[in-house]
Amino acid sequence: MSDGRAGADGYGGWVLTWYDLFVLGVVCPVVWRCPRREMLAAYDRNVGARHLDLGPGTGYFLARCRYPVDVPELALVDLNDSVLTRSARRVTRYSPTRFRRDVFEPLDLGERRFDSVGMNFLLHCLPGGMAAKGRVFDHVLPYLEPGGRIFGSTVLAEGVRHGPLAARALESLNSDGTMHNQDDSLDRLDKVLAARFGDYRLRTRGSVCFFEVTVA
C-alpha cells in the first residue's frame, strides 16, 4: 500500500455522507474547538482565480468560499475516487478538473498553473512524520504562479491548546487509522515550512493550526 493510499482509504461513501454534519458541524467546534467558519475564512482570504485543492473532502468549502472571479478554474486532487466524485458534484457549476493522484508522488498536472493551493485537513490524514509530509509542499510548487498562495489547516498533537475531549479523540482516531498525527507538532510544522518558504504564517485555534504561505 502506498503512503497516500493509507491516508485515503478511510473516506468512503458513508463517511462523506455524514462528514459535513458530524465532522465539520460537531467534531470541529466541540472536540477540536475550531468552528468551520474559521476554515471558510481561510479560503476567503487565500483562494485564487485558478485554484488547486488537495484532499477536497466533500467540497464544502469550495462551494461556499468567495472567489475573486465569477467563474474560477478549479482542479481537485485526491487518491480516493469517492472524494473526487462527491467534491466535483458539489462544485459542478465551475466544471472542475479531477486528478486521481497520490500527493506523496509528483502530481503530473501538465502545463497547468495555479494562483492558490488548498490543503484543508489534509496533513493529519497522511501517514508518516511531519518531515515526510513536507513532500506535499514540494510537489505543488511547480504548479504555482509567483506570488501564489498555499494554505490549509491541520489538527496537531502538540503545541496547540487542546480541549478536554481532544486527547481521547486523537488516541482513538490514530488507533483506527483515520488520522496519522500522533507525532505532529507546531514546532515540526514550523520547521517544515521554514525550510521551504520565506513568507509564511501559522495561527492556532484550539487543536487546529492554520498555515498560509506566499510563494516567491
Secondary structure, DSSP 8 states (H G I E B T S, - for coil): --HHHHHHTT--HHHHHHIIIIIIIIIIIIIS---HHHHHHHHHHH--SEEEEES-TTSHHHHHS--SSSS-EEEEEES-HHHHHHHHHHTGGG--EEEE--TTS----TT--EEEEEEET-GGGS-S-HHHHTHHHHHHGGGEEEEEEEEEEEE-SBSS---TTHHHHHHHHHHTTS---TT-BHHHHHHHHHTT-SSEEEEEETTEEEEEEE--
